[in-house]
Amino acid sequence: MAQLVRNAIEKAPALLNAAATYSKPRLVTFWQYAKVELVPPSPPEIPRAIESLKKIISSARTGSFKNLTVKEALLNSLVATEVCMWFYVGEIIGKRGIVGYDV
């Protein structure tokens, strides 16, 4: 047991350095995307979002969504799934547990 602890203590700095070396470029890439994708909408973007929502509602009323390509429909469904998952993740964080969900 003592030998195992000693080995773990001796190898810990090398493992930490390897983890840091591995994660640095990935974190840089993550922060580049996060600065663009995770910001709240700016005031000029809000009217565009409202117009986009109006177009979605009108396409649902007229049935023009049936004329989407498979690629557009797949992308739209992936975005809807992402929004739904973020909602569930927010609820789980708010409840501070996953108890009560059918997972």
Secondary structure, DSSP 8 states (H G I E B T S, - for coil): -HHHHHHHHHHHHHHHHHHHHHHHHHHHHHHHHHHHHSS---TTHHHHHHHHHHHHHHHHHHTGGGG--HHHHHHHHHHHHHHHHHHHHHHHHHHTS-TTS--
